[in-house]
Amino acid sequence: MSEVVARLAQTADLPALVTLVNGVYRGPEAAARAWTTEANIIDGQRCDLEMLQTLHQPPLGFFLLVEEPDTGRVAAACHLKDCGAAIAETGMLSVALHRQGQGLGSLLLHRAETEAQHRWQSSVMRLWVIDGRVELLAFYARRGYRATGVHQPFPSDPRYGIPRTPGLRLLALEKPLARSPKR
């Protein structure tokens, strides 16, 4: 893989992020072939522009993205926010279908961890996954994340999607981050 450069998203990037995230998690092509799909358990969109605008509030919350070197199109993205108490959260890790399985998600996740350490001196990274998504739990476990046993209900706001099964829950995963000097 050529050198991957992640950058802080700009407001103008958010429409492309909506397309990427919805395509990866709930799109028809993803439903047919992506291991990241939620289309079999949740109907509707994963996010909308207003939601991403609310989440993208640098310096306390923002999106990181990776662009295709030849086209400039968004190839991968994730959200990162400071939760205080030395805890950061990441979420919406999304990799374009044609780039999955090439290590881009792992690289972006590592970049998010590094950003959290340097920007906020975070010592823990947290993320939430749909409980029971065995393939996602395994992906994150290989990268040092462990289930905390803490659950929360899937959001009731239909902008996040509509669960096909009542009682869908999110599970918190956490990873201790190595101490790093302040920049």
N, C-alpha and C positions, 0 to 999 in steps of 0.2 A: 504494500500500500504506500502511495506517495505520502509525503509529510502532511499530517492533518493539523490544521490550524483552527482552533475554536476561538470565537470572538463573542463579545457581548452583543446581543441583538439590539437593534434600534427599533423605534416605534414603526418605521416603515417596513420592517421585516415581519411584523405580526400577522398580516394576512397569509403570507406563505407558511407560517408556523401553524395556523389554523388548518390549512390544507394538509400539511404533513401529518399532524397529530390525528386528525379525523381519518385520514386515509390509512394510517398504520394501525390504529386501534379498532376502527369500525367500518372501514371501506370494504366494498365488495371484493376487490382484488385481494385484500388482506384476509378476508374471511376464507378465501379459497386456498391460500398458500402460506400465510405468515403465522409464525408461532406466537406473535405478540397480539393477535387479534382477540378482541372481546366480543365480537359480533355474535357469537353463539350464546352469550350469557347476558348481553346488554343491548337493547335497541336504541337507536337514535345517535345523535352526535356525541363526541367526547368533549368538545369545547366549542366556544364561539369567540369572535373578535372581542366583544365586550369583556368576557372572562379573562382573556389574555392581557388586555389592557389593564385590568385591575391587578393582575398578578405581576405585571412588568412595571415595577416601581423602584428602579435603581436608587440608592445603593442597597436597599434592604431586601429586595426581591427582583430577580431578573431572569431572562432566558439566555442561555449560551447556545450558540449554533455553530455548525460546521457547514461550509459551502462546498459544492463540487468545484474542484480547481479549474475545470475547463469551461463550465457554464455559469458558475456563480449561483446556481440553484441550491436551496437548502437541502442538505443530505441528512442532517441529524440535528437534534435539539434536545434540551432539557431545561427545566425550571430549577432555580436555586433560590432559597430564602434563608435569612437569619431568623431563628426562633428565640434568640437570647439564651442565656444560661449555657453558653458554649455549644449549643446544638444548632445545626443547620439541617434543612430538609431539601431534598431533591425530588423531582417528580416529572411526569410526562416525558420520560426518556423515550424518544422517537427516532427511529432510523428508517430512512426510505427503503422500501422493499428491495430494490435492486442492490442496496448496500448492506443488507443484513447478512450476518455470518462472516463479515470481514474484519471484525474487531473494532468497528467504529463506535458501537455502543459502550464497550469497555473503556475505550480511550476517552470518550466524552464524560463518562461517569468518573473516571480518575481525575479529569480536569475539574469537574465540579467539586470533588473532594479537596483538591489543591486550592481552588478559589476560596472555599469556605474556611480553610485553615488560614490562608493569608489575609483575607479581607476581614474576617470576624474572629479569628483565633478559635474557631470551632474545634472541639475535641471529639464530637460525635456527629455522624451523618445519619439522618433518619429518612426513611421513605415508606410509603404506604402502598401495598399491593392488594388486589382482590384475594381474599382468603380462599385457599384451595387451588390457586393457579400454580400447579406443581412445577411447570417449566420455568415460570418467573422466579419462584422461590429457589430453584436450583441455580438459575443464572446468577442471582444475587448472592447466594451462599458461596459460589465459586469465587466471588469477589470480596468475601469477608463479612457479609451481612448476615445477621442472625435474627430470627423471629423473637420479638419481645413478649409475646402473649397478649399484648394490648390490641384491642379491637375497637373499631367504631363503625357505626352503620354507614352503608353506602349513602352518599348525599341524596336528599329527597328532591333537590332542584332538578327538573327534567333537562336542564341545559347540560348536565353531566351524563345524561342517558337514562334509560328506564330499564331497571333490572327485569329479566324474564322470570326470575324466581324471587319470591318474597324473602326478606331476611338476609340479603346479600351484605357481607361485611368486608371491611378493609382491615388488614393486619399490618402493624408497624414492624419494620425491620430496622435494625441499627448496626452501625459499624463504628468502632472506635477509630479515631484518626490519630496518626502519629503526631507528636508535638513538632511544631516547626517554628523557627524564629519569625518574629514580626518583620514585615517588609518596611 
